């Protein structure tokens, strides 16, 4: 089974050195600028991935290497026999821990530089069961061979985006961009492909910020575009604000718990379990089943005011609807 | 359904989940994916095995244990223990019944241990004691170490950690609290197992032991001193408390006044 998925990748894509396959139409989405990515690639020739990141962008060290990030995978009840596809794997924050515990992992990302970095990590960890595919996530085909696990971690909101993104030049910066189609439609199409690539008993692990994250109501900037209130306002208003401030429409759509559930049903998933996640899905301190509600919530944000607000909203009022992030486990 | 309640908190490299069946908590799951965390899980398992073999309690606690250092992964699933427990921040007097029962329990469990090379719980706090059907159950064996410490360390640590919350409130503990501590130490030394230094300077000795053996607690003691209130006593406080305790222990009958029934100290527990 592992072989057949790999064979399909081999048949459909050309190899770029060991472990990486590509369609030849690379894109770019990264927290690093293209220049920093080049420096990182150069650094990897003389040092290991940890030292390279510490040299180029030490602020990203935990984002890439922290073991805290992968704790949500425990919800998947992995047996060690699974074939997994990590959509938008980037530097492998989940790919590496997943590969240590599963039979085979296919990491897919459109940014070749990220995959080259991830390949270095794979070698350092001596992992033989990971292959990487450089491909735009919207163009990933439906494979004949199906996976047991699909990971969509912090990816869904970026699916409607078009073209290259250097985050430092994108977040809160004016950049004229044009899009075709409805963001939600693109997200559903992507999730349908993910669903079609899963076995009947397969599971999707999806993590995304909550549209109605309580911080958004207090004027904290949207984590994707850097404008206040855009995620909670009606979409057409967010669109207007974004066009005025950033010269581009607002396409990084987030969802509430109920809307995300509906979206996943719409994409072909029959069973959806939702989890309220604090303070963020990247570094979760608490993951609470949405259906069971909040019990003994301890504030997780660092700022004092935030802690007071969190205590009122979640410890006393138990308003799980305003949790910062959502993790969804979906089955066909 | 699983609920994450703690993730790499306070320098501790493990994630803790509750396994829920609706409202009811079935088990506690501890998971590690780092070298230090995996070692913590191994210690927890070793600690439970050691403890259950000595405590005469017919408990089946460890449901599942997976130790795979080659995959950077370990987990232990522990049965949820229903019971009641105290609140450490209420100090010695309001936890006196729990402390006394635990010292008695310590004497039973740690009897016949080598005084110089004694096994150690490493985090014996009121928070890690559950009263189940009137019996003490010590939980959270993440810092267990076999044959490393001096006999009595855990019990002294428990007493002084609780006393620290009295000292925090009043600057220095009051006479009634010191009397209660002296009485607990006297009970602990029933079989004359404490060393002369432990008796003469119990707090300074406990504090010194932690500082000289930091490696037993890994990076937790470095990253979060507040997890070790005993170390937070100033030298002046420790000197005063030791002096007072030495006076109280030096002979005359200890009268600690009215002791509240243990039931008044207990709250709904979670292990």
Interface residues (C-beta under 8 A of the other chain):
Chain A: X67 X68 X70 X71 X72 X74 X75 X97 X100 X101 X273 X283 X284 X285 X286 X287 X288 X289 X291 X292
Chain B: X1 X2 X3 X4 X5 X6 X7 X8 X9 X13 X15 X17 X20 X22 X23 X29 X31 X33 X34 X37 X71 X72 X73
